[in-house]
Amino acid sequence: MASPSLLVDTVTRAAHAFALSIAPPLFAPEPGPGSIAGALVAAIVLAAVVLGAIRLAARVRSPEARFAAAALVLSVVASLVVGAYFRGPRAPLGRGVLFVAVPLWTGLAACAAIVAPRRNARLVASAVVALGLVLFGASAAWLFSTPQMWWQTVLRDGDARRALDVITEPQTRARDHAAALAVADRCLTLKPASCACASRRAFVVLHLRDTPRALDAAHAAVGMCSADPLAQAALAAALAANGEGKRAEEVARAALVDADEPLLDYALALALDQQGRTTDAAASARRAYEGGAGRDAAVLLGALLIRENDLDGAEKVLAPIAKEAPNDAEALFDLGIIADKKNDYNHARERYLAALRADPSLTAARRNVALLTLRFGVVEEAKHHARKLVEATPGDARSVELLRRIELGALERSAPPPAPAPTK
């Protein structure tokens, strides 16, 4: 049996597909989340179309009326099928609009021909078809392009959050935060009042590790959309990155009172972690991860579990990220830490080096591979990485000391080596 939420969503999406098929320039190709009230209204509208079609066939006993009624009923059935099918990975809903539009406009043209004077029936039907062609012609720029459907969703107040997730997916997968920022900036240029665009921009700037800009962007998002939980989550995350853990916690907890938003749990985890409350942070990060907050929540949870010495739990969370995105330096680095702590030389070395290939500026990975190879007696490789570390961190006394000790052979083999650098 279908769940109530699935039925609500399907009926709401079906009505939206029906409306989109009537006037594609007016509606977003992907609607926002449905509600029970919206689903009731949608069901009433669709039922009214079916009942109206049946009544037409009963009152006007002619082949033309039966044809018109059948076409209208078919359009409603098609809208339900489209609403159920074009969702999740098969979204946006706009991909199915033509399956509804063809029978719908055929039925409308047939109805127009029935009510028009007999001598003008064909002319009126043709006018209805021409109107439909004009409306769909005005939407031709996005009608046959899924990427453009997502942009139209942002511009027309559809599910902008989902649309931005899809639009920025290539940049997110490549960890190309500069390109993701360009998308967010374009989003705000096209729709300056978009809360989703403003909040997304703040999170993207955070990934660039530009905390002052991230704070400015988050404050701008909250100033524009104070009730938006994503804007509040961005502000809490930026405050945590700025070392204001207490204030970040206050913002996140206050917003969680009114919104069940996984990214708020993620921001709360950052705030708690900044205060050194690792166990509480891990609990919040797990709620965010299980609630669907995505990659960032998973990486944070993995890092926190490593600190709690739950290595198997951390690997379970992080391994799918590295499998899906082999260039995710943070996930690879943390997986290297896990293997390192398990004394698994081959996997630890492989993951540290993979993290360095993905992000050559990740000096913690360089330090850890130097320590790892030294511990296992691969001294020349340890020297190589220690020298690279000195080059990458000019003026860092720890790097210089590590290289000096390796080159002088002063690091005793029997003594336990320094622990791997902690995950970020």
Order of alpha helices (4+ residues) and beta strands (2+ residues): alpha-alpha-alpha-alpha-alpha-alpha-alpha-alpha-alpha-alpha-alpha-alpha-alpha-alpha-alpha-alpha-alpha-alpha-alpha-alpha-alpha-alpha-alpha
